[in-house]
Amino acid sequence: MTGVTRNATAASERVAGGCTGDDGVLIADRQSDVQIDSRRYRVLVRQVLEAEGVPPGTETAVTFVGRDEMAELNEAHMGHTGPTDVLAFPLDLVPGPQTPASDTGIGADPAGAALAGDIVVCPAVAAANATAGKGSRPGHDGSVSAEIDLLVVHGVLHLLGMDHAEPTEAAAMRARETEHLRRLWSHS
């Protein structure tokens, strides 16, 4: 799993044509490789944000893209060639595991809505990695949907300031991912 880039210029272009709920979560599917359950991922994003103490209504976008679009984003924002599985583009500092509530509101929407950021997921790469992901978290059954669940949770945690560059950071992030996924998969 890769990438987080700070304050990218709406890398996913605030996902034109996405479907959004009243909860501030926008889901857009711009690929045709894997069928996406938009409702599942809207609920998952909202559950993770709530569990991490993020105020309701904080805008968060998840865009599902094909390999070519992901490769372009990966090169433009991370300097890496080829597609990756997930990228996260934090826009604001919102309360989360690594961000104290006193640091929130940077770059907030003039209307007062907090903008957590954008997550971009490539389901084709997730599908290629799914079997290898089996057992990587308790409950990960090697399915494409389990791998995408993991990537969405991973992306949300990046938006909230978590990272995995150092071993201690990676362990903390993995523990949070496991907790969120265990809750999701125990209800599925």
C-alpha positions in Angstrom: 0.0 0.0 0.0 1.3 3.4 -0.9 0.9 6.9 -0.7 -0.1 10.0 0.9 0.5 13.4 -0.4 -0.4 16.5 1.5 -2.8 19.1 0.2 -2.9 17.9 -3.4 -4.9 20.0 -5.7 -8.1 17.9 -5.6 -6.3 15.0 -7.1 -9.5 13.2 -7.9 -11.0 16.5 -9.0 -13.6 16.2 -6.2 -15.0 13.3 -8.1 -17.4 14.6 -10.7 -20.4 12.4 -11.1 -20.1 10.7 -7.8 -22.9 9.7 -5.5 -22.9 11.3 -2.1 -24.9 10.9 1.0 -26.0 13.4 3.6 -23.1 12.3 5.6 -20.4 14.1 3.6 -19.0 10.9 2.0 -18.8 11.0 -1.8 -18.2 7.8 -3.8 -17.4 7.8 -7.5 -16.7 4.8 -9.7 -14.7 5.6 -12.8 -13.6 2.1 -13.7 -15.1 -1.0 -15.1 -12.8 -3.8 -13.8 -14.6 -4.6 -10.6 -18.2 -4.0 -9.5 -18.2 -1.6 -6.6 -20.8 -1.4 -3.8 -21.0 2.3 -3.3 -23.2 2.0 -0.3 -20.8 -0.4 1.4 -17.9 2.0 1.1 -19.9 5.1 2.1 -20.9 3.3 5.3 -17.4 2.0 5.9 -15.8 5.5 5.5 -18.4 7.1 7.8 -17.9 4.3 10.4 -14.1 4.8 10.4 -14.4 8.6 10.6 -16.9 8.4 13.5 -14.7 5.8 15.4 -11.7 8.1 15.0 -13.6 11.1 16.4 -14.1 13.0 13.2 -17.1 15.4 13.2 -20.2 14.2 11.3 -20.5 15.8 7.9 -16.8 16.0 7.2 -16.4 15.7 3.5 -14.4 12.7 2.3 -14.3 11.4 -1.3 -13.4 7.9 -2.5 -12.9 7.5 -6.2 -12.4 4.1 -7.8 -10.3 4.3 -10.9 -8.7 2.1 -13.6 -5.1 1.2 -14.0 -4.2 4.0 -16.4 -5.7 6.8 -14.3 -4.1 5.4 -11.2 -0.7 5.2 -13.0 -1.0 8.9 -14.0 -1.9 9.9 -10.4 0.9 7.8 -8.9 3.5 9.3 -11.2 2.2 12.9 -10.8 1.9 12.9 -7.0 4.3 10.2 -5.8 6.9 10.1 -8.6 6.4 6.3 -9.1 5.8 4.6 -12.4 2.8 2.3 -12.8 -0.5 1.9 -10.9 -0.7 1.5 -7.2 -3.5 0.2 -5.1 -4.4 3.3 -3.1 -3.5 7.0 -2.8 -4.7 9.5 -0.1 -4.8 13.2 -0.5 -5.5 14.9 2.8 -7.0 18.4 2.5 -7.6 19.5 6.1 -6.4 18.5 9.5 -9.4 16.8 11.1 -9.4 15.2 14.5 -7.9 11.7 14.2 -5.4 9.4 15.8 -2.4 11.7 14.9 -4.1 15.1 14.8 -5.3 16.9 18.0 -8.7 18.6 17.7 -7.1 22.0 18.2 -5.3 21.7 14.9 -8.5 21.3 12.8 -10.0 23.7 10.3 -7.0 24.4 8.1 -8.4 25.0 4.6 -12.0 24.4 5.7 -14.8 25.0 3.3 -16.1 28.6 3.5 -19.5 27.2 4.3 -18.0 25.6 7.4 -17.7 22.0 6.3 -14.4 20.3 7.1 -12.8 18.6 4.1 -10.9 15.5 5.1 -9.6 14.7 1.6 -9.7 12.3 -1.2 -8.9 8.6 -1.4 -8.3 7.0 -4.8 -8.5 3.2 -5.1 -7.6 1.0 -8.1 -9.8 -2.1 -7.9 -7.8 -3.8 -10.7 -4.6 -3.6 -8.6 -6.6 -4.7 -5.5 -7.9 -7.7 -7.4 -4.3 -8.7 -8.3 -3.2 -8.3 -4.7 -6.3 -9.9 -3.0 -5.0 -13.5 -2.8 -1.7 -12.4 -1.3 -3.7 -10.3 1.2 -5.5 -13.4 2.6 -4.8 -13.6 6.3 -2.9 -10.3 6.3 -5.6 -9.1 8.8 -7.9 -11.3 10.9 -10.9 -12.0 8.7 -9.2 -11.1 5.3 -10.5 -14.0 3.2 -8.5 -13.2 0.1 -11.5 -11.7 -1.7 -11.3 -8.6 -3.8 -13.9 -7.0 -1.6 -11.8 -7.7 1.5 -8.8 -6.1 -0.2 -10.8 -3.0 -1.2 -12.2 -2.8 2.4 -8.6 -2.7 3.6 -7.5 -0.1 1.1 -10.4 2.2 2.0 -9.7 2.0 5.7 -6.0 2.5 5.0 -6.8 5.6 2.9 -9.1 7.1 5.6 -6.4 6.6 8.2 -3.9 8.4 6.0 -6.4 11.3 5.7 -6.3 11.5 9.5 -2.6 11.8 9.7 -1.5 8.2 10.2 1.5 6.9 8.2 3.6 3.8 7.9 7.1 5.1 7.0 8.6 4.1 10.4 8.1 0.7 12.1 6.3 2.1 15.1 4.0 4.1 12.8 3.3 1.1 10.7 2.4 -1.0 13.7 0.0 1.6 15.0 -1.6 2.0 11.6 -1.9 -1.7 11.2 -3.6 -2.1 14.6 -6.1 0.6 13.7 -6.8 -1.0 10.4 -7.3 -4.4 12.0 -9.7 -2.9 14.6 -11.9 -1.2 12.0 -11.9 -4.3 9.7 -12.7 -6.7 12.5 -15.7 -4.5 13.3 -16.8 -4.5 9.7 -16.2 -8.1 8.9 -17.9 -9.3 12.1 -21.1 -7.6 10.9 -20.9 -8.8 7.3 
